[in-house]
């Protein structure tokens, strides 16, 4: 029997729908997703409680990466869009969030991929494409680098 769960996060009001074969796994999946979302939100908020000092364009880049992560984004794209040198963007973004813009983008993509792995039956290559990583091998390697497991291992660790 498949159960559907809907979770609403108060921070960003992102609804997530998850299909679970085993009702006993519901609680562990929910707590995992909530802890990951909180960890992600805290990591980037804590660094810029100094955000008061953060240049406005860096906040705009942060928001752009969070919302348009599905697009083909490179440092050259950011340089053109925000009319700043890619070196200045990297320096200021790293100072603000303690992570480079491209690493941050990859983390956003992988976090969204994790949500999709648990909430859909899409194939791994489809999920990679949905989150903006068209090369399946690159997606799997990036996922494993960030999470310590492949996308398939991640999916199977929750839904058996």
QUICOR-V369211 format. One record per pair of residues at least 6 apart in sequence whose ideal C-beta (glycine too) atoms are under 6 Angstrom apart, sorted by the first residue. I is the first residue (numbers start at 1). J is the second residue. If there is no record, write none. Layout:
i->{I & I}
j->{J & J}
This chain:
i->{2 & 3 & 3 & 4 & 5 & 5 & 6 & 6 & 7 & 8 & 9 & 11 & 16 & 16 & 17 & 18 & 18 & 20 & 21 & 29 & 44 & 47 & 47 & 48 & 48 & 54 & 55 & 57 & 58 & 58 & 58 & 65 & 65 & 66 & 69 & 69 & 69 & 70 & 73 & 75 & 78 & 79 & 90 & 93 & 94 & 106 & 109 & 109 & 110 & 110 & 112 & 113 & 113 & 116 & 117 & 117 & 117 & 118 & 124 & 125 & 128 & 128 & 133 & 140 & 143 & 144}
j->{19 & 20 & 23 & 17 & 18 & 26 & 15 & 17 & 16 & 15 & 37 & 41 & 115 & 119 & 119 & 118 & 119 & 26 & 159 & 158 & 97 & 97 & 98 & 54 & 96 & 96 & 92 & 82 & 92 & 93 & 96 & 104 & 105 & 108 & 108 & 109 & 132 & 132 & 105 & 86 & 89 & 86 & 100 & 101 & 100 & 142 & 131 & 132 & 143 & 146 & 131 & 127 & 131 & 127 & 151 & 154 & 155 & 158 & 151 & 136 & 136 & 139 & 139 & 150 & 151 & 150}
